[in-house]
Amino acid sequence: MKTATVADLRNNFRRVSAWIEHGETVKILKRGRAFAQLTAIPVAETGGTLVKPDIMAQLKEVWGERILSMEEVKAMRDDELADDLG
């Protein structure tokens, strides 16, 4: 298994991606510690298409047709900020 640093990914991506394309698994090091592995997955296995989440459908599922007033939004934001501080 080959290793590369985060800087290698940034500065020498072409070289690192060539390793992956040739079947190598690459261990990624961040500050000297391994934190990820990159392995090629053939496109045929994933179907070759990227499925984007339907954000509007998710919002509708959570909130329905509800329209929030500015007071409700402010109250929710204040509660959220109070939780972060507490």
C-alpha positions in Angstrom: 0.0 0.0 0.0 1.3 3.4 -0.9 1.1 6.5 1.3 0.5 10.1 0.5 0.1 13.2 2.7 -2.6 15.8 2.4 -0.1 18.1 0.8 0.7 15.4 -1.8 -3.0 15.2 -2.6 -3.1 19.0 -3.1 0.2 19.4 -4.9 0.6 16.0 -6.7 -2.9 14.8 -7.3 -2.1 13.6 -10.8 0.6 11.2 -9.4 -1.6 10.0 -6.5 -4.7 9.5 -8.8 -2.5 7.5 -11.2 -1.7 5.1 -8.4 -5.3 4.6 -7.6 -6.3 4.1 -11.2 -3.7 1.4 -11.4 -5.3 -0.5 -8.5 -3.2 0.7 -5.6 -4.8 1.6 -2.3 -3.4 4.8 -1.0 -3.2 5.6 2.8 -3.6 9.3 3.4 -1.6 10.8 6.2 -2.5 14.0 8.1 0.1 15.3 10.5 1.9 12.0 10.3 -1.2 9.9 11.2 -3.3 7.8 8.8 -6.8 9.0 8.6 -8.2 7.7 5.3 -7.6 5.2 2.5 -8.4 5.8 -1.1 -9.3 2.9 -3.3 -10.7 2.9 -6.8 -14.2 1.6 -7.2 -15.1 0.9 -10.8 -17.8 3.1 -12.2 -19.8 0.1 -13.3 -20.3 -0.9 -9.7 -21.8 2.5 -8.7 -23.9 2.8 -11.8 -22.0 5.8 -13.1 -24.6 8.3 -12.0 -24.5 10.7 -9.1 -27.8 10.8 -7.2 -28.4 14.3 -5.8 -30.6 14.6 -2.7 -34.0 16.2 -3.3 -33.6 19.0 -0.7 -37.0 20.5 -1.4 -38.7 17.1 -0.8 -36.8 16.8 2.5 -37.9 20.3 3.6 -41.5 19.5 2.7 -41.3 16.2 4.6 -40.0 18.1 7.7 -42.0 21.3 7.5 -44.9 20.5 5.3 -46.6 23.6 3.8 -45.8 25.6 7.0 -44.6 29.1 6.5 -42.7 30.4 9.6 -43.1 34.0 10.8 -40.1 36.1 11.6 -40.9 35.8 15.3 -40.9 31.9 15.1 -37.6 32.0 13.2 -36.1 34.3 15.8 -37.3 32.2 18.7 -35.9 29.0 17.1 -32.6 30.7 16.5 -32.4 32.0 20.0 -33.2 28.5 21.4 -30.5 27.1 19.2 -27.9 29.6 20.3 -28.8 29.1 24.0 -28.3 25.4 23.6 -24.8 26.0 22.1 -23.8 28.2 25.1 -25.3 26.0 27.8 
